[in-house]
Amino acid sequence: MSAIPKPDVPRTGNLLPAILADAELDHVERMVQYMSRAQSARTPRGIDAEYWKKRLRALEATYDLVATQRRRVARLFELLEGADQVSGSTAPRSAFVS
């Protein structure tokens, strides 16, 4: 079985290219949506909103996100902030989201 070689993608400064962020962003997006649905059904959520906010901040700091990815991240922060308001905790959003 041979591995398919990945194309060389140039890096911008110290950030990884945006194309590599999609898989991570897809995962966080699915989990935040699941968590939101579970919360509305009042079922146990597992990992809390703070964990996912940390993952999003790390994603912003690691990858050179394009505008559509930044909008997805901003929408996820909004969902997580809604979850925080329901649970009673708040944490500052990342300065990277526009």
Stockholm file with secondary structure:
# STOCKHOLM 1.0

chainA/1-98         MSAIPKPDVPRTGNLLPAILADAELDHVERMVQYMSRAQSARTPRGIDAEYWKKRLRALEATYDLVATQRRRVARLFELLEGADQVSGSTAPRSAFVS
#=GR chainA/1-98 SS CCCCCCCCCCCBTTBEEGGGGHHHHHHHHHHHHHHHHHHHTTCCCSSCHHHHHHHHHHHHHHEECCHHHHHHHHHHHHHHHHHHHHHTCCCCCCTTCC
#=GC SS_cons        CCCCCCCCCCCBTTBEEGGGGHHHHHHHHHHHHHHHHHHHTTCCCSSCHHHHHHHHHHHHHHEECCHHHHHHHHHHHHHHHHHHHHHTCCCCCCTTCC
//
